[in-house]
Amino acid sequence: MAELGPDEREIFESLATPLYEETAVSGGLKDSDPRIQPGGPLHEALSLLVALNLLVHDRANHVYIPVDPSTVQSHVVGPMSQRGAELLGESSEWARAFSGLSQAWRRSPTAVRGPITEFHGRAIQTFINGAVAEAEEELLTAQPQTGRERASLKSAAERDKSAIDRGVKMRTLYQHSARRHALTREYVSEVSAHGAEVRTLDEFFNRMIVVDRRLAVIPGPGGTEVGIAVQEPALVAYLVDVFERAWERARPFTSTERSMMNDIAREQRAMTIRMLIEGHSDPVSAKRLGVSARTFAGYVADLKAEYDAETRFQLGYTMGQLGVSGREEE
């Protein structure tokens, strides 16, 4: 390997690092990509990554594959540290540059995972798509809220139907409110026709997907922008148990029987009462019911009319006098 200096580091930071991150997140870089051909804007960056052994060429599949940067960093930073005081500053800069690659490596679908791994942004969906593609026996999914876009649901439908068609069993839980979401109904109709089972519940835990009871993906502290992949067997088993308990209480999505629809309406009414008694704000209550704030306000208005109350205070007082808790039928 030729001696590396400030010029190479500048290319590494400005061009090579973004190229490596893109390759890691997508799982590979096609060697036919015009940007990396001679004369292309990223040809120099590719050459540097290959020279550093951060990308290796898989000739059989015509792609460049990312290599764990921690195995390469010591070969670059170590010799620089040994040159003496005059190179300490440069080695520090290279160490800082490599630190950014570690996050990209952890987001790569081809990387070896620990028991708990954190993903950010688009890398979440990339990892989920890869995990579903590798499923062999079972998919358990929970979608507690509606509102997904058509393109997202269409992509999910194709991905999930492909898994079902190769023999993977799939069960999905939604909230009752999903029954009123046209795009969700279309998705459910498609996957159900291929053998998936879908049910709804009055309230459910956060979004989750479990693959073959060995891997679970749940939201991180940053909501939709952070995902946590869990491979610790005890934690995955716990999440599966939570899912199974909810599944037993849920109702088939495809059923349109009047009696079941009446039961669902009663469950949503009871949930609204519990939200009011517990003192949750309208946005929080609406989110837990999986409806808009306006729809939740409509539920409250219906209760006011039912109990002949003009204000929420009167409604709460009247329900308290009557012993109404929202759990009468549990």
Secondary structure as the mmCIF struct_conf table of DSSP 4:
data_model
#
loop_
_struct_conf.conf_type_id
_struct_conf.id
_struct_conf.beg_label_comp_id
_struct_conf.beg_label_asym_id
_struct_conf.beg_label_seq_id
_struct_conf.end_label_comp_id
_struct_conf.end_label_asym_id
_struct_conf.end_label_seq_id
HELX_RH_AL_P HELX_RH_AL_P1 PRO A 6 ILE A 11
HELX_RH_PI_P HELX_RH_PI_P1 PHE A 12 ALA A 16
HELX_RH_AL_P HELX_RH_AL_P2 THR A 17 SER A 26
TURN_TY1_P TURN_TY1_P1 GLY A 27 GLY A 27
STRN STRN1 LEU A 29 LYS A 30
TURN_TY1_P TURN_TY1_P2 ASP A 31 SER A 32
HELX_RH_3T_P HELX_RH_3T_P1 PRO A 34 ILE A 36
BEND BEND1 GLN A 37 GLN A 37
TURN_TY1_P TURN_TY1_P3 PRO A 38 GLY A 39
BEND BEND2 GLY A 40 GLY A 40
TURN_TY1_P TURN_TY1_P4 PRO A 41 LEU A 42
HELX_RH_AL_P HELX_RH_AL_P3 HIS A 43 ALA A 51
TURN_TY1_P TURN_TY1_P5 LEU A 52 ASN A 53
BEND BEND3 LEU A 54 LEU A 54
STRN STRN2 LEU A 55 ASP A 58
TURN_TY1_P TURN_TY1_P6 ARG A 59 HIS A 62
STRN STRN3 VAL A 63 PRO A 66
TURN_TY1_P TURN_TY1_P7 PRO A 69 PRO A 69
HELX_RH_AL_P HELX_RH_AL_P4 SER A 70 GLN A 82
TURN_TY1_P TURN_TY1_P8 ARG A 83 ARG A 83
HELX_RH_AL_P HELX_RH_AL_P5 ALA A 85 ARG A 107
TURN_TY1_P TURN_TY1_P9 PRO A 109 THR A 110
BEND BEND4 ALA A 111 ALA A 111
HELX_LH_PP_P HELX_LH_PP_P1 VAL A 112 ARG A 113
BEND BEND5 PRO A 115 PRO A 115
STRN STRN4 ILE A 116 HIS A 120
TURN_TY1_P TURN_TY1_P10 GLY A 121 GLY A 121
HELX_RH_AL_P HELX_RH_AL_P6 ARG A 122 ALA A 133
TURN_TY1_P TURN_TY1_P11 GLU A 134 GLU A 134
BEND BEND6 GLU A 137 GLU A 137
STRN STRN5 GLU A 138 GLN A 143
HELX_RH_AL_P HELX_RH_AL_P7 ARG A 150 ASP A 165
TURN_TY1_P TURN_TY1_P12 ARG A 166 GLY A 167
STRN STRN6 LYS A 169 GLN A 175
HELX_RH_3T_P HELX_RH_3T_P2 HIS A 176 ARG A 180
HELX_RH_AL_P HELX_RH_AL_P8 ALA A 182 ALA A 193
TURN_TY1_P TURN_TY1_P13 HIS A 194 GLY A 195
STRN STRN7 GLU A 197 LEU A 201
BEND BEND7 ASP A 202 GLU A 203
BEND BEND8 ASN A 206 ASN A 206
STRN STRN8 MET A 208 VAL A 211
TURN_TY1_P TURN_TY1_P14 ASP A 212 ARG A 214
STRN STRN9 LEU A 215 GLY A 220
TURN_TY1_P TURN_TY1_P15 PRO A 221 GLY A 222
STRN STRN10 GLY A 223 VAL A 230
HELX_RH_AL_P HELX_RH_AL_P9 PRO A 233 ARG A 249
STRN STRN11 ARG A 251 PRO A 252
TURN_TY1_P TURN_TY1_P16 PHE A 253 THR A 254
HELX_RH_AL_P HELX_RH_AL_P10 ARG A 258 ILE A 277
TURN_TY1_P TURN_TY1_P17 GLU A 278 GLY A 279
HELX_RH_AL_P HELX_RH_AL_P11 ASP A 282 LEU A 289
TURN_TY1_P TURN_TY1_P18 GLY A 290 GLY A 290
BEND BEND9 VAL A 291 VAL A 291
HELX_RH_AL_P HELX_RH_AL_P12 ALA A 293 GLU A 306
TURN_TY1_P TURN_TY1_P19 TYR A 307 ASP A 308
BEND BEND10 GLU A 310 THR A 311
HELX_RH_AL_P HELX_RH_AL_P13 ARG A 312 LEU A 322
TURN_TY1_P TURN_TY1_P20 GLY A 323 GLY A 323
BEND BEND11 GLY A 326 GLY A 326
TURN_TY1_P TURN_TY1_P21 GLU A 328 GLU A 329
#
